[in-house]
Amino acid sequence: MFQPGKHVFMAVVALWAATGCEPQMGSVAGTTDQAELSRIAVEASGWEVRKAAAEKLADQAVLARIALDDESPAVRAAAIDAMTGQPYLAYVALRATHESDRAAADRKITDQVVLSNYIQQVEDPKLIDAVLNDRLTSQALIAWIAINAPGANVREAASRKVTDYDIYEAAAAASPSKWIRTTAFAPTMAQGNN
């Protein structure tokens, strides 16, 4: 399958190899061209050059690729630091092979909807609690997660964070599960809000 960006990128790499024109730090400092910075950030042989290019990049997809694939921890960290796209950060936080990269990306996720989707894919109970305790604030999303998340550990952690039982009851009433519809009212009764 023809992929224009990939084939152009490969042609540029072949041209670099054929001409011996490896990008240097000066070529990064003197450019704002995002396509050129992308090529340099991915293909330069020196990690310092790749890092400098990654720091100037705005293309979130390229930054995510660098964060996941670069061999240098410093380049991966620079890519994550430059990332602002919340879905891309969640993607890196879920798929990075290095724990420090996952943690760095995780800490930058602040969008409530992205967080609610992200937390449903996380398996580490400590991370789930950290997200629920520190960053996820929408009671509607917390209630939805407590009722609908696929993982029992996520549902349990979220149910402990519900403080608005009217929202919780409304979310439970909409659930296709009879068990959820009937058991969701237990916290309300325990709180005396029935």
Residue pairs with C-beta under 8 A, 6 or more apart in sequence:
9 38
9 39
9 42
9 43
12 39
12 43
13 39
13 43
15 21
16 22
16 23
16 43
22 44
22 45
23 39
23 40
23 43
23 44
23 49
23 53
24 49
25 46
25 48
25 49
25 52
27 36
27 40
27 49
28 37
28 40
28 49
28 52
28 53
28 56
29 52
31 37
32 56
34 57
34 58
34 59
37 53
37 56
37 57
38 53
38 57
38 59
38 62
40 49
40 50
40 53
41 50
41 53
41 54
41 57
41 62
41 66
41 75
41 79
42 50
42 62
42 65
42 66
44 50
44 53
47 70
47 71
47 72
47 74
47 75
50 66
50 70
50 72
50 75
51 72
51 74
51 75
51 78
54 63
54 66
54 75
54 78
54 79
54 82
55 78
55 81
55 82
56 82
57 63
57 66
57 79
57 82
58 82
60 83
60 84
60 85
60 88
61 88
63 79
63 80
63 82
63 83
63 88
64 79
64 83
64 85
64 88
64 91
64 92
66 75
66 76
66 79
67 76
67 79
67 80
67 83
67 92
67 96
67 101
67 105
68 76
68 92
68 95
68 96
68 97
68 101
70 76
70 79
73 98
73 100
73 101
76 96
76 98
76 101
77 100
77 101
77 104
80 89
80 92
80 101
80 104
80 105
80 108
81 104
83 89
83 92
83 105
83 108
86 109
86 110
86 111
86 114
87 114
89 105
89 106
89 108
89 109
89 114
90 105
90 109
90 114
90 117
90 118
92 101
92 102
92 105
93 102
93 103
93 105
93 106
93 109
93 118
94 102
94 118
94 121
94 122
96 102
96 105
106 127
106 131
109 115
109 118
109 135
110 135
112 136
112 137
112 138
112 141
113 141
115 131
115 135
115 136
115 141
116 136
116 138
116 141
116 144
116 145
118 131
119 128
119 131
119 132
119 136
119 145
119 149
119 154
120 145
120 149
120 150
120 151
120 154
122 128
122 131
122 154
123 151
125 153
125 157
128 153
128 154
128 157
129 157
132 142
132 157
132 158
132 160
132 161
133 161
136 142
136 145
136 161
139 162
139 163
139 164
139 167
139 168
140 167
140 171
142 158
142 161
142 162
143 158
143 162
143 164
143 167
143 168
143 170
143 171
143 172
144 171
145 154
145 155
145 158
146 155
146 158
146 159
146 161
146 162
146 168
146 171
147 155
147 168
147 171
147 172
147 175
147 180
147 184
148 155
148 171
148 175
149 155
149 158
159 187
162 168
162 187
165 187
165 188
165 191
165 193
166 193
168 184
168 187
168 188
169 184
169 185
169 188
171 184
172 180
172 181
172 184
172 185
173 181
173 184
175 181
175 184
185 194
188 194
